[in-house]
Amino acid sequence: MTGLDAKLAEVADQYDDLQARFSLPETSADPDALRRLGRELARLEPVVGAYRQLEEARHELSGAREMRDAETDDIDGAYELKLEMLELRTAGVTEPQDEQRLEQIRAAYAKARSVLSRR
């Protein structure tokens, strides 16, 4: 968190505190307090609204980056499986355990392709 982010978070906390005080029963009985709190809330509202939109955008961006990275990992994994499958075929599958491994790779590769095609 940068210094500016910390200050904006403080302003957002202050705004939330003012809103809580504004809704207290004793505040509604004091017209001067209502005006003062109302002015302060109106002054802070644009800043806090923009800060919260920024935080939401950052959160969405972070999620999009995670999805992108996961997709890249899936694609890389699918290519690695395909490469291993080709290597086994090229080497000539002669042992039963090679045949079993080839079947495992085929199944994993098909699953990876299926997952990627749904995205």
C-alpha positions as CSV (number, residue, x, y, z in Angstrom):
1,M,0.0,0.0,0.0
2,T,1.4,3.4,-1.0
3,G,1.3,6.5,1.2
4,L,-1.5,7.8,-0.9
5,D,-3.5,4.6,-0.5
6,A,-3.0,4.7,3.2
7,K,-4.3,8.3,3.4
8,L,-7.3,7.4,1.2
9,A,-8.0,4.4,3.4
10,E,-7.9,6.7,6.4
11,V,-10.3,9.1,4.7
12,A,-12.7,6.2,3.9
13,D,-12.5,5.1,7.6
14,Q,-13.3,8.7,8.7
15,Y,-16.2,8.8,6.2
16,D,-17.6,5.5,7.7
17,D,-17.2,6.9,11.2
18,L,-19.1,10.0,10.3
19,Q,-21.9,8.0,8.7
20,A,-22.2,5.9,11.9
21,R,-22.3,9.1,14.0
22,F,-24.9,10.7,11.6
23,S,-27.2,7.7,12.1
24,L,-27.1,7.9,15.9
25,P,-30.4,8.9,17.6
26,E,-28.7,11.7,19.6
27,T,-27.4,13.2,16.4
28,S,-30.9,13.4,14.9
29,A,-31.9,15.5,17.9
30,D,-29.1,18.0,17.3
31,P,-29.7,20.1,14.1
32,D,-26.2,21.7,14.3
33,A,-24.6,18.2,14.5
34,L,-26.7,17.1,11.6
35,R,-25.6,20.0,9.4
36,R,-21.9,19.7,10.4
37,L,-21.8,15.9,9.8
38,G,-23.8,16.3,6.6
39,R,-21.4,18.9,5.2
40,E,-18.4,16.8,6.2
41,L,-20.0,13.7,4.6
42,A,-20.7,15.6,1.4
43,R,-17.2,16.9,1.3
44,L,-15.7,13.4,1.6
45,E,-18.2,11.4,-0.4
46,P,-16.6,12.1,-3.9
47,V,-13.2,11.2,-2.7
48,V,-14.3,8.0,-0.9
49,G,-16.5,7.0,-3.8
50,A,-13.6,7.3,-6.2
51,Y,-11.2,5.5,-3.8
52,R,-13.7,2.6,-3.4
53,Q,-14.1,2.3,-7.2
54,L,-10.4,2.2,-7.6
55,E,-10.1,-0.5,-5.0
56,E,-12.8,-2.5,-6.7
57,A,-11.1,-2.1,-10.1
58,R,-7.8,-3.2,-8.5
59,H,-9.5,-6.3,-7.1
60,E,-11.1,-7.1,-10.5
61,L,-7.7,-6.6,-12.2
62,S,-6.0,-8.9,-9.7
63,G,-8.6,-11.6,-10.4
64,A,-8.2,-11.2,-14.2
65,R,-4.5,-11.6,-13.8
66,E,-4.9,-14.7,-11.7
67,M,-7.2,-16.1,-14.4
68,R,-4.7,-15.2,-17.1
69,D,-1.9,-16.9,-15.2
70,A,-3.9,-20.0,-14.6
71,E,-4.8,-20.2,-18.3
72,T,-1.2,-19.9,-19.2
73,D,-0.3,-22.7,-16.7
74,D,-3.1,-24.8,-18.3
75,I,-1.8,-24.2,-21.8
76,D,1.8,-24.9,-20.7
77,G,0.7,-28.1,-19.0
78,A,-1.2,-29.2,-22.1
79,Y,1.8,-28.6,-24.3
80,E,4.1,-30.5,-21.9
81,L,1.8,-33.5,-21.9
82,K,1.6,-33.4,-25.7
83,L,5.4,-33.3,-25.9
84,E,5.8,-36.2,-23.5
85,M,3.2,-38.2,-25.5
86,L,5.1,-37.5,-28.8
87,E,8.4,-38.4,-27.1
88,L,6.9,-41.8,-26.1
89,R,5.5,-42.4,-29.5
90,T,8.9,-41.5,-31.2
91,A,10.8,-43.7,-28.8
92,G,8.5,-46.6,-29.6
93,V,6.2,-47.8,-27.0
94,T,7.4,-51.3,-26.2
95,E,6.9,-51.7,-22.4
96,P,3.5,-52.1,-20.8
97,Q,4.3,-49.3,-18.4
98,D,5.0,-47.0,-21.3
99,E,1.6,-47.9,-22.8
100,Q,0.0,-47.1,-19.5
101,R,1.8,-43.8,-19.2
102,L,0.8,-43.0,-22.8
103,E,-2.8,-43.6,-21.9
104,Q,-2.5,-41.5,-18.8
105,I,-1.0,-38.6,-20.8
106,R,-3.7,-38.9,-23.5
107,A,-6.4,-38.7,-20.8
108,A,-4.8,-35.7,-19.1
109,Y,-4.2,-34.0,-22.4
110,A,-7.8,-34.5,-23.4
111,K,-9.0,-33.1,-20.1
112,A,-6.7,-30.0,-20.4
113,R,-8.0,-29.4,-23.9
114,S,-11.6,-29.7,-22.7
115,V,-11.0,-27.2,-19.9
116,L,-9.3,-24.8,-22.2
117,S,-12.0,-25.0,-24.9
118,R,-14.6,-24.0,-22.3
119,R,-12.9,-20.7,-21.6
